[in-house]
Amino acid sequence: VRVNKFSVSAANTTEYLPDAADIIRERSRKDRRIVYTQDLWKRHRGVSRYNRHLSTLFDSSIANLWQPVAFLTGLAAAVNAINEYTEYTAQVPMSALGLTSGALSLLLVFRTNSSYGRWWEARKIWGGLLNRSRDFVRQGLTWFAVEDKALREQLVRYTIGFAVSLKVHLRGDEDMRTELVDILT
């Protein structure tokens, strides 16, 4: 095979040809990464999200699981029917439950850790922003004369107003004017 004037054997063509799954993954990446605006975030965190998730359940990859789920549901119904309506007692071995519970617990741990990681990263960014604001005020106050008290107070108020306005913007459910009226006047 000749690629760009280089001779390439069949064994090392994977270096030059991207994997088809990678191409598909990269094309669909823009569909999976949502930049949330205030309206999208309110819609996302609302109670109606459960209805949206249920309505798209059969369009997702979960639709491929219907056969094993139907089998296990039928098995559970059969065991229940045998136990309730006959004198026989049917039991399903608990080893299957024991095997899946470990995987489920790991899945929950990973989800919890990733959400905590996002929260912690946001907390670090917010703390860094507040620290840089304090540094800005300290440095700004050295530029103004000690006698110019009004200008020094205005710098402090505007810097506090910046942090409060950013908080209000991120939360989205507060009124900017009412939050800033006491700070900027």
C-alpha angles and dihedrals in degrees: 000000000000117000120174094336092307123114110234126188122219090250096063102036090108088077091063102033117063119227113262090228090056091052092050092045093052093047092052095043093090088058093053100047109075119187101211120224120192092266094047091048093050089049091047096050094043124108091248089072089085091060090048091050092049092048092054094042095101093045092058133075089271087077088074090063097064095101098056091040091050091048094051092044090051091047091051091048091049093050090048092048092048091049095046104040105031136050090242122096117219122193133187115215113254093221091091091054091047092052095049096043092066092053091046092051091050090050091052092047092052092049092048092048093049093049090047089049091054091048092048092048091052090049091052092049092049092048091048090051092052092047092050089049090054090048090050092052092047092050093042093052090057090061095055123075115252089238092058093080096155093057092046091051091047091055091051093047094048092049091051088046090054092055093045093047090050090051091050091047093051094047093043096192099085130080112251094207096054092046094051101038095088094042101049100039 
